[in-house]
Amino acid sequence: MTAAATATSTLVTSDKVVLGGAAVLTVLAGVADYGHWGAVAAFIVSAAAVCLLASVVGRSVEQLGDRFGAGATGVLQSALGNLPELFICIFSLKAGLVDVVRAALVGSILANLLLVLGLAFVVGGLRHGTQQLGSDRARTIVVLMLLSVSAWAIPSFTHWLHTPAEAHETTFSVIVSVLLLLLFAASLPFSLGRETGDESAGQHEQPRWPVGLAVGLLAVAGAAAAFVSDWFVNALQPAMDSLSINQTFAGLVVVAIAGNAIENVVGVQLAAKDQAAYAFSVILNSPLQIALVLAPVLVLVSQIFGLASLTLVLSPMLVVVLMLAIVLAAFIAFDGESTWLEGASLVVLYGIVATAFWWG
């Protein structure tokens, strides 16, 4: 059997569907951009392509990290799993859509903490009843999330209260970003620690891809994500104008879900398999990466490469909903249990928050 045939045989049906769909939608997104399709059609196609490419990146990273355990997988995801969203935000900054980027960063955290976590609790609770979340890793992630979001909030407070630091909000945001990245570096030894039994049970269920296949798909998906993200942003502003969607709602809901939802389906699947502690850890790891790595990197990139200046100064409403989501996640984590009703409440709260930003 040839190497190509062996690699193909390791792909399950769902892998082949995702890879085929990503390839088709990437081509269509390019045709839509260069063929000047209608704004809404081009936006929908490119958004779908971003979703599937995010899924390919996530699966490739998981297959590489699978050799080294859950901790290393998390580190790889922090560096590579958010590539599509990173590209979208960079091109959005290039286009001057700063409000979209701020809202997308907050929206990605909210989508994970409220929508994805809520769906996991609903699915897991209805199938298995009350589930236990007794994971030291998850509790530590929640504490780091609280610290990170608090760091985000302080530049906003200095702006609202008109303190002397307000005149230096760009420099302040750069300093905060560097410190958050240092905190991430300090957290690496913990992230690389051994997985718990629950986490270990969630691995190795599917045939493992050859390393060459995983690296190749990761490289191709990463490169494709850069092109598709550019096309996505090109269609974003005309689509917002056509659909009368404001920048905040577009970033908070549309961009956030396009860059994160499919990649985090794994958390819901784990909860359905009664691996609640592992699901909780996986779902919380994504917003932590955004708060601790992606946002600080974007702040620095915007200054270094002369893009539209991004700071960590958020609107009062964004800070309020962000803190509310983190506090709720903390209560659930330290309570140590989840029920389907808690999950339904989180999903409903996400719907309310999204509706609150529909008008701007």
N, C-alpha and C positions, 0 to 999 in steps of 0.2 A: 504493500500500500504506500502511495506517495505521501510526502510530508503534507501537501495541500489537502489530500483526502483525509489524512489523520486529523488535521486541524479542524476540518469541516465536521468530522464525526463527533468531535467533542462539543459542538454547539447544539444545545437543545432547541426545540421548536421556537420557544419564546425568543431566544437569542437571534435566530435567523429572521424572525418577523421584525424585531427591532432594527437589526442591521439593514435589512432590505428596505424597511420604511424610511430609515434615516437617509439612505442613499437616494431614494426616489424623491423625498421631500427636499433634500439639499439641492438636487438638480432643478426641481420646480421653483425653489426660492430664487436661484440664480436666473432662471428664465423670467420669473416675475419681475425681478429688479431690472434686468437689462431690456426686457420686452415691454416695460412700462405698463404693466397690468394696473388695474384699478387699485387705489391705495388700500382699501379694506382687504381685497383678495390677496395682495402681496403681503400684507401684514399677517393675515391668518396663516398663509403657507409658511412664511419664515418663522412665525412663532411655533408652529407644529414641528418644523425642522429643528429649532433650538431645543425643544423638549426631548426629541428622540436622540439628538446628539449628546445632550446631557445624560441621557440614560446609557448611551454607549460608553461615554467617559466613565460614568459611575461603575458600570459592569467591568470595564477593563481594569480600573483601579482596584476594585474588589478582588479580581482574579490575581493581580500582582501581590496585593497585601495578604491574600489568603495563605501565601507561603510563610508568612512571618507572624500571623496572629492578628487579633482584632485591634490591638494598639497600633501596630504599624499600618494597618489599613486606614485607621483614622488619620494618621499623619499624612499618608499619601493623599487621602481625600482633601485634607486641608490645603495641600499644594496644587492638586489637579482637579478635584471633584467640582470646584466652582469655576472652572475655566469659562464655560459659556456665559455665566453671569458677569464674570470679570470683563470679558470682551464687550458685552452689551453695555456695561457701565462706562468703559473707556470710550467707546464710540459715541455714547450719549453725552459724555463730557466734551468730546470733540465737537459735537453738534450744539453745545451750549445748553443741554437739557439737565441742568444741575438739580432742579426739583425732582425730576424723574429718578435720578440716581439716589438722592437722599431717601425718597419714598420707597424705592426698590430695595434698598438695604434694610430699612425698617420692615417693609412688607415681607421680605424673605424670612426674617426672624419671626414675625407674626404668623406667617403661613405654616411654619414648622411647629411653633409652640401652641397654636390654637387649632388650625385646620388639620394638619397631618397627625398631631398628637391626639386630637379629639377623635378623628376617624379610627386611629389605632385602638383607642379605648373602647369605642363603640363596637368595632368588629370583634376584638378580643373579649370584651365583656359579654356580648350576646352569645358567643360560642362557648366561653369557659367560665362565666361568672366573674366574681371578684378576682383580680390578678395581683400578684405580689411584685413590687418594684424594688425589692431590697438589693440595690446595687450601689456600692461605694463609688464606683466610677460615675454613675448618673448624678449622685449628690454633689460630687466634686465639680462636675460640669455645670450644675446649676449655680454653685457658688461663684465659679469663674464668670458665668453669664451675668450674675448680679454685679460683680466688680466691673466687668467690661461696659455694661449699659450705664452704670453709675458714672464711669469715666466719660462716656458719650454725653451724659446729661450736664456735667459741670460746665463745659463751654457754652451750652445753651443757657444755663442759669446766669453766667456772666454777661451774656448778651441781653437777656430780658431785664436784669437788674441794673444794667448800665454801670457795671463796675469798671475800674480802670483797665481791666484785661480786655474789655470790649473792643478797644482800639487796636488790639493785637490778636484778633480771633484767628487769623490765618496761622500766625506763628504758634499760638497756643494749641491749635488743632494739630499742627505738625509735631509738637512736643508730645502731646497726648498719644498720637499715633505711634511714635517711636517707642514710648513706654509700653503701650499695649503689645507691640511686636516683641519687645523684650520679655514681657510676661508670657507670651506664647512660647518663646524659646525656653523660658524657665519651666514651663509646664510639659515640655517634651519628655523628660524622664518618666513622668507619670503616664503620659499618653502611650509610651512604649512598653508599659508594664503588662504583665500577663492578663489575659482575659479570664473572666469568671467561668464557672462550669456552664452557666446558662448561655453565655456568649459563645463558648466553644462548641456547644451543641448546635448552634445555628450555622456552623461552617461546614464546608466539604460535602454538602448534600447534592450538588450538581457536579457533573464531570468538569474537571479543571482544564482550562485552556492551556495550551503550550505557551511558554513565556514569550516566544517570538510573536505569536498571534496576539497576545494581550498588548505587548508593546507596540506592535504595528497598528492595531486598531486604535490605541490611545493616541498615537501620533497623527493618524489620519483624521480621527474625530476632533482632535484639538485644532488642527489646521482648518478643517471644515467649519468648526465653530467660529473661528475668527472671521471667515468670509460671511457666514450666515448672520452673525451678529451685526456686521456692517449693513447688510441688506435689511435686517430687522429694524435697525435704527432709522435707516433711510425711509422705511415705510411707516415708522411710528408716528411722526409728527403729522403727516397728511391723514393718516387713519384717525388720529385723535381729533383733528379738525372735522373730518367727515362724520364721525360718530359723536361729536360734541363731548369728548372725554377730556377732563382736565389732567394736567401733568401729574398731580399728586395721586389721583386714583389710578392712572395708567401705571405708575411705578409701584404703588402699594399693592395692587392686585394683579394686573395683567403681566407686567414684566416679572414680578416676584414668582408667580405661579409658573410662567413659562420656563424660568430658569431652575426651578426647584421641585415642582410637584412630582414628576415622574421618577426622578432620582430617589425620592423618599418613599415611594410605594413599598420599598423593602421593609420599612418600619411597620407598615400596616400588615404586610404578609407575616412578619415575625410575630406580631401580636395575635394574628389568627392561628398561628401554630403553638400558641400558649408559651411563647418565649418573651414574656412581657418585659423583664428586666433588660434583656438585650435590645428589644425594640425601643424602649425608653432611652437607653444610652445612644443608640444609633440616631434617633430623631433629634435629640438634644445636641448631638455633636455638630450637626450642620449649622444651626444658628450661632453656636459658639465660634465656629470657624469664620463666620461672616462678621461677628462683632469684634473678634480678636485679631483677625488677619485681613480679610477682604476689605473692610472699610478703611483701616489704617493704610493699607497698600494703595488704595485709590486716592486717599488724601495726598500721599507722597507723590504718586504718579502725576496727579493733576498739577502739582507745583513744579516737579522736575521737568516735565515735557511741555509745560506752558499751555495746558488745556484749561477749560473753564474751571475756576478755582472751587474746589470742594472743601468745605470745612465740616466740623462735627456739630455745628449749630443747627438744631432742629426746631421745628415749630412746637409750641406748647402742646398741641394735640398729639403730635407724633410721640413726644416724650411720655405723655400720660399713658397712651395705649401700650407703648413699649414696656414701661415699668409695670403696668397692670398685668401684661402677659407673663413677664418674668416672675412676678410675685405669685401668680397662680401656679406656674410650673414648679416654683419652690415649695409651695404648700403641698402639692401632689407628691413631689419627690420625697419630702421629709415625712409625709404621712405613710408612705410605703405601700399604698394600695391604689388600685384604679377600678372604677366601675363604668359600665356603659353610660350611665346617667351623667357622670362627670365628663365623659367624652362628648356626649350630645350637648352639654352646656358650653364646652369649649368651641364646638363648631358653630353654635348659635351666636356666641360672642363674636366670633370671627365675622359672621355675616353682618352683625350690627356695626362692627368697626368699619368694614368695607363700605356699608351703606352710608356711614357718617361722612366718608370722604368723597362720595359720589358727586357732591356739589362743590368740591374743592377743599 
